[in-house]
Amino acid sequence: MTEPTPLPRTLAAAATLVLTTPDPQEKCALTGRIAAAWQAGDICDVGKAVPPDRPARPATPLLLPPREMPKRSTGPGKGRAGLLHALAHIELNAVDLAWDIIARFTGQDLPRAFYDDWVQVAVEEAEHFELLEATLRRYDSFYGAMPAHDGLWQAAEKTAHDLAARLAVVPMTLEARGLDTTPATVARLRAQGEEVVVAALEVIYADEIKHVAAGVRWMRHVAECRGTDPAGLYAAMLTAHFPGGLKAPFNEAARDQAGFPAAWYTPLVKPVEERT
């Protein structure tokens, strides 16, 4: 039996190792090993590293511009598999996004709690990918069998220069949007008798509330360090890096659970004709 690859001695280097690992299953396994080592104190220093501009990816899926992607569906057959494939791709990107925020912003004198939070987010995103990939195989498909889009990593590239921008766009906007849309998807799937898929999405939904909460918590911290108002910082970052603005309606109950005040985001909704 092959011995596992020794882990790097710092968290930043370990995060970069995940980012440069192309195989999704190996990426998820490394995530679990690194998290366990960090929690046990076997990796105790954050350290510094230079993460790649883009994470390593397997040969498939084919990445397309978002506008060229087939429309997702909760219908039977290929539509159902397509939905699961798209969600699995999002969760795999989320694994890399969690490790990227760890490796990329190590020069900002952040407390250990910041790294604890994002290591845990990485673990949960890896669990989500594995759960969705296993569910996808129930439909005689697998991750990589269909095209996927690169929108999430494009958002990461646009916010690589500023922790506040990354927090505003990724957990506080893109992940928070998942809180808005998941309940309706779950309701449709439940009406179709898809309880296995529903169970998977409910696990993910509960964890995503925690991930949005982490985004809000560290936005407050960054704002305090910069001597500014967190709501104003979120608005400034969103306006600069997410010019299309926000789309209502919002799942205010889930956002409230995440500690995300409605006063921060409701003023940022743009009419349809103003979105870019």
LUMBA-140711 format. One record per residue (C-alpha): residue in one letter; chain; x, z, y. Coordinates in steps of 0.05 Angstrom, whole numbers, plus 5000, padded with zeros to 4 digits. Layout:
<"A", "A", <X, Z, Y>>
...
//
This chain:
<"M", "A", <5000, 5000, 5000>>
<"T", "A", <5028, 4980, 5068>>
<"E", "A", <5045, 5037, 5114>>
<"P", "A", <5008, 5034, 5181>>
<"T", "A", <5049, 5013, 5242>>
<"P", "A", <5079, 5074, 5278>>
<"L", "A", <5043, 5089, 5342>>
<"P", "A", <5078, 5087, 5410>>
<"R", "A", <5098, 5153, 5441>>
<"T", "A", <5056, 5146, 5504>>
<"L", "A", <4983, 5133, 5515>>
<"A", "A", <4996, 5074, 5563>>
<"A", "A", <5040, 5040, 5511>>
<"A", "A", <4989, 5053, 5457>>
<"A", "A", <4934, 5024, 5501>>
<"T", "A", <4977, 4962, 5511>>
<"L", "A", <4986, 4957, 5436>>
<"V", "A", <4911, 4952, 5427>>
<"L", "A", <4906, 4900, 5482>>
<"T", "A", <4959, 4857, 5449>>
<"T", "A", <4926, 4861, 5380>>
<"P", "A", <4883, 4799, 5366>>
<"D", "A", <4846, 4819, 5303>>
<"P", "A", <4781, 4856, 5320>>
<"Q", "A", <4782, 4901, 5258>>
<"E", "A", <4855, 4920, 5270>>
<"K", "A", <4839, 4932, 5344>>
<"C", "A", <4784, 4980, 5325>>
<"A", "A", <4826, 5015, 5272>>
<"L", "A", <4883, 5025, 5322>>
<"T", "A", <4833, 5053, 5372>>
<"G", "A", <4813, 5107, 5323>>
<"R", "A", <4885, 5124, 5304>>
<"I", "A", <4907, 5128, 5377>>
<"A", "A", <4848, 5171, 5397>>
<"A", "A", <4862, 5220, 5340>>
<"A", "A", <4935, 5224, 5359>>
<"W", "A", <4918, 5236, 5432>>
<"Q", "A", <4867, 5290, 5415>>
<"A", "A", <4916, 5324, 5366>>
<"G", "A", <4973, 5323, 5416>>
<"D", "A", <5016, 5276, 5375>>
<"I", "A", <5013, 5230, 5436>>
<"C", "A", <5017, 5277, 5495>>
<"D", "A", <5046, 5236, 5552>>
<"V", "A", <5008, 5184, 5591>>
<"G", "A", <5071, 5145, 5608>>
<"K", "A", <5070, 5076, 5640>>
<"A", "A", <5064, 5006, 5613>>
<"V", "A", <5049, 4936, 5637>>
<"P", "A", <4984, 4913, 5604>>
<"P", "A", <4973, 4839, 5593>>
<"D", "A", <4930, 4800, 5642>>
<"R", "A", <4885, 4782, 5583>>
<"P", "A", <4876, 4817, 5516>>
<"A", "A", <4897, 4782, 5453>>
<"R", "A", <4839, 4748, 5418>>
<"P", "A", <4827, 4716, 5349>>
<"A", "A", <4822, 4640, 5343>>
<"T", "A", <4747, 4646, 5344>>
<"P", "A", <4698, 4653, 5377>>
<"L", "A", <4703, 4594, 5424>>
<"L", "A", <4698, 4620, 5495>>
<"L", "A", <4653, 4581, 5542>>
<"P", "A", <4634, 4588, 5615>>
<"P", "A", <4572, 4634, 5620>>
<"R", "A", <4529, 4576, 5645>>
<"E", "A", <4544, 4536, 5582>>
<"M", "A", <4524, 4590, 5533>>
<"P", "A", <4462, 4580, 5490>>
<"K", "A", <4405, 4625, 5511>>
<"R", "A", <4400, 4691, 5472>>
<"S", "A", <4338, 4706, 5432>>
<"T", "A", <4307, 4764, 5394>>
<"G", "A", <4271, 4714, 5349>>
<"P", "A", <4284, 4706, 5275>>
<"G", "A", <4340, 4667, 5242>>
<"K", "A", <4394, 4638, 5285>>
<"G", "A", <4365, 4669, 5348>>
<"R", "A", <4370, 4739, 5320>>
<"A", "A", <4441, 4727, 5296>>
<"G", "A", <4458, 4697, 5364>>
<"L", "A", <4435, 4760, 5399>>
<"L", "A", <4476, 4804, 5354>>
<"H", "A", <4537, 4760, 5361>>
<"A", "A", <4533, 4762, 5437>>
<"L", "A", <4526, 4837, 5436>>
<"A", "A", <4584, 4845, 5388>>
<"H", "A", <4627, 4803, 5435>>
<"I", "A", <4608, 4848, 5494>>
<"E", "A", <4627, 4910, 5454>>
<"L", "A", <4694, 4881, 5433>>
<"N", "A", <4709, 4866, 5506>>
<"A", "A", <4688, 4937, 5523>>
<"V", "A", <4741, 4964, 5475>>
<"D", "A", <4794, 4926, 5513>>
<"L", "A", <4765, 4945, 5580>>
<"A", "A", <4770, 5019, 5563>>
<"W", "A", <4843, 5012, 5542>>
<"D", "A", <4858, 4969, 5602>>
<"I", "A", <4833, 5021, 5651>>
<"I", "A", <4879, 5071, 5617>>
<"A", "A", <4941, 5027, 5619>>
<"R", "A", <4930, 4993, 5686>>
<"F", "A", <4920, 5052, 5732>>
<"T", "A", <4973, 5102, 5707>>
<"G", "A", <5008, 5104, 5775>>
<"Q", "A", <4951, 5139, 5810>>
<"D", "A", <4963, 5212, 5791>>
<"L", "A", <4898, 5218, 5752>>
<"P", "A", <4882, 5282, 5713>>
<"R", "A", <4883, 5285, 5638>>
<"A", "A", <4807, 5287, 5638>>
<"F", "A", <4806, 5215, 5663>>
<"Y", "A", <4845, 5193, 5601>>
<"D", "A", <4804, 5237, 5555>>
<"D", "A", <4741, 5203, 5581>>
<"W", "A", <4765, 5131, 5572>>
<"V", "A", <4797, 5144, 5504>>
<"Q", "A", <4729, 5169, 5481>>
<"V", "A", <4695, 5109, 5512>>
<"A", "A", <4743, 5064, 5473>>
<"V", "A", <4726, 5099, 5408>>
<"E", "A", <4652, 5091, 5419>>
<"E", "A", <4658, 5018, 5439>>
<"A", "A", <4698, 5005, 5375>>
<"E", "A", <4643, 5039, 5335>>
<"H", "A", <4591, 4995, 5370>>
<"F", "A", <4629, 4932, 5353>>
<"E", "A", <4635, 4952, 5280>>
<"L", "A", <4561, 4971, 5277>>
<"L", "A", <4539, 4905, 5307>>
<"E", "A", <4587, 4864, 5264>>
<"A", "A", <4560, 4897, 5202>>
<"T", "A", <4489, 4884, 5225>>
<"L", "A", <4507, 4812, 5240>>
<"R", "A", <4530, 4803, 5167>>
<"R", "A", <4459, 4820, 5145>>
<"Y", "A", <4440, 4753, 5176>>
<"D", "A", <4494, 4716, 5136>>
<"S", "A", <4538, 4710, 5198>>
<"F", "A", <4600, 4743, 5226>>
<"Y", "A", <4637, 4753, 5291>>
<"G", "A", <4670, 4688, 5311>>
<"A", "A", <4616, 4644, 5280>>
<"M", "A", <4586, 4626, 5348>>
<"P", "A", <4612, 4613, 5418>>
<"A", "A", <4617, 4670, 5468>>
<"H", "A", <4629, 4675, 5542>>
<"D", "A", <4686, 4706, 5581>>
<"G", "A", <4647, 4737, 5638>>
<"L", "A", <4667, 4809, 5624>>
<"W", "A", <4741, 4796, 5624>>
<"Q", "A", <4734, 4753, 5687>>
<"A", "A", <4705, 4816, 5720>>
<"A", "A", <4766, 4855, 5695>>
<"E", "A", <4814, 4804, 5725>>
<"K", "A", <4779, 4807, 5792>>
<"T", "A", <4784, 4883, 5794>>
<"A", "A", <4854, 4893, 5765>>
<"H", "A", <4882, 4913, 5833>>
<"D", "A", <4837, 4973, 5849>>
<"L", "A", <4809, 5029, 5805>>
<"A", "A", <4749, 5037, 5851>>
<"A", "A", <4733, 4963, 5844>>
<"R", "A", <4739, 4967, 5768>>
<"L", "A", <4693, 5028, 5764>>
<"A", "A", <4642, 4996, 5810>>
<"V", "A", <4637, 4930, 5774>>
<"V", "A", <4647, 4948, 5700>>
<"P", "A", <4615, 5015, 5682>>
<"M", "A", <4572, 5024, 5744>>
<"T", "A", <4544, 4953, 5747>>
<"L", "A", <4553, 4913, 5683>>
<"E", "A", <4544, 4972, 5635>>
<"A", "A", <4489, 5001, 5678>>
<"R", "A", <4453, 4935, 5673>>
<"G", "A", <4451, 4944, 5598>>
<"L", "A", <4413, 5009, 5609>>
<"D", "A", <4361, 4968, 5648>>
<"T", "A", <4352, 4914, 5596>>
<"T", "A", <4360, 4948, 5528>>
<"P", "A", <4293, 4984, 5525>>
<"A", "A", <4254, 4918, 5530>>
<"T", "A", <4298, 4886, 5477>>
<"V", "A", <4288, 4946, 5431>>
<"A", "A", <4212, 4943, 5441>>
<"R", "A", <4210, 4869, 5421>>
<"L", "A", <4254, 4880, 5360>>
<"R", "A", <4213, 4941, 5338>>
<"A", "A", <4149, 4899, 5344>>
<"Q", "A", <4182, 4849, 5297>>
<"G", "A", <4199, 4903, 5246>>
<"E", "A", <4274, 4900, 5258>>
<"E", "A", <4287, 4974, 5250>>
<"V", "A", <4360, 4965, 5228>>
<"V", "A", <4377, 4927, 5292>>
<"V", "A", <4336, 4976, 5333>>
<"A", "A", <4374, 5035, 5303>>
<"A", "A", <4441, 5003, 5323>>
<"L", "A", <4418, 4988, 5394>>
<"E", "A", <4392, 5059, 5403>>
<"V", "A", <4460, 5088, 5384>>
<"I", "A", <4494, 5041, 5434>>
<"Y", "A", <4443, 5057, 5488>>
<"A", "A", <4454, 5132, 5483>>
<"D", "A", <4530, 5123, 5487>>
<"E", "A", <4526, 5074, 5545>>
<"I", "A", <4491, 5128, 5587>>
<"K", "A", <4555, 5169, 5577>>
<"H", "A", <4598, 5111, 5596>>
<"V", "A", <4561, 5098, 5661>>
<"A", "A", <4566, 5173, 5674>>
<"A", "A", <4642, 5168, 5667>>
<"G", "A", <4643, 5111, 5717>>
<"V", "A", <4603, 5152, 5767>>
<"R", "A", <4645, 5214, 5756>>
<"W", "A", <4711, 5179, 5769>>
<"M", "A", <4683, 5140, 5828>>
<"R", "A", <4668, 5207, 5859>>
<"H", "A", <4739, 5229, 5844>>
<"V", "A", <4770, 5167, 5874>>
<"A", "A", <4726, 5173, 5936>>
<"E", "A", <4747, 5245, 5945>>
<"C", "A", <4820, 5226, 5939>>
<"R", "A", <4810, 5172, 5991>>
<"G", "A", <4771, 5217, 6038>>
<"T", "A", <4709, 5174, 6036>>
<"D", "A", <4636, 5176, 6013>>
<"P", "A", <4627, 5154, 5940>>
<"A", "A", <4562, 5117, 5954>>
<"G", "A", <4595, 5078, 6010>>
<"L", "A", <4656, 5064, 5967>>
<"Y", "A", <4612, 5038, 5911>>
<"A", "A", <4574, 4993, 5960>>
<"A", "A", <4639, 4966, 5991>>
<"M", "A", <4669, 4951, 5923>>
<"L", "A", <4606, 4918, 5897>>
<"T", "A", <4597, 4876, 5959>>
<"A", "A", <4669, 4852, 5955>>
<"H", "A", <4673, 4839, 5881>>
<"F", "A", <4601, 4827, 5858>>
<"P", "A", <4573, 4784, 5914>>
<"G", "A", <4510, 4765, 5876>>
<"G", "A", <4485, 4836, 5887>>
<"L", "A", <4441, 4876, 5840>>
<"K", "A", <4378, 4856, 5805>>
<"A", "A", <4317, 4901, 5799>>
<"P", "A", <4280, 4932, 5763>>
<"F", "A", <4325, 4990, 5745>>
<"N", "A", <4319, 5040, 5689>>
<"E", "A", <4322, 5099, 5737>>
<"A", "A", <4310, 5150, 5682>>
<"A", "A", <4372, 5129, 5644>>
<"R", "A", <4413, 5121, 5707>>
<"D", "A", <4391, 5191, 5728>>
<"Q", "A", <4416, 5217, 5661>>
<"A", "A", <4483, 5185, 5678>>
<"G", "A", <4484, 5221, 5745>>
<"F", "A", <4477, 5155, 5782>>
<"P", "A", <4434, 5166, 5844>>
<"A", "A", <4383, 5112, 5861>>
<"A", "A", <4404, 5117, 5934>>
<"W", "A", <4472, 5087, 5914>>
<"Y", "A", <4445, 5023, 5883>>
<"T", "A", <4375, 5006, 5908>>
<"P", "A", <4399, 4984, 5977>>
<"L", "A", <4445, 4933, 5943>>
<"V", "A", <4390, 4891, 5912>>
<"K", "A", <4390, 4820, 5940>>
<"P", "A", <4330, 4774, 5941>>
<"V", "A", <4335, 4717, 5890>>
<"E", "A", <4347, 4665, 5943>>
<"E", "A", <4408, 4703, 5970>>
<"R", "A", <4444, 4712, 5903>>
<"T", "A", <4508, 4673, 5890>>
//
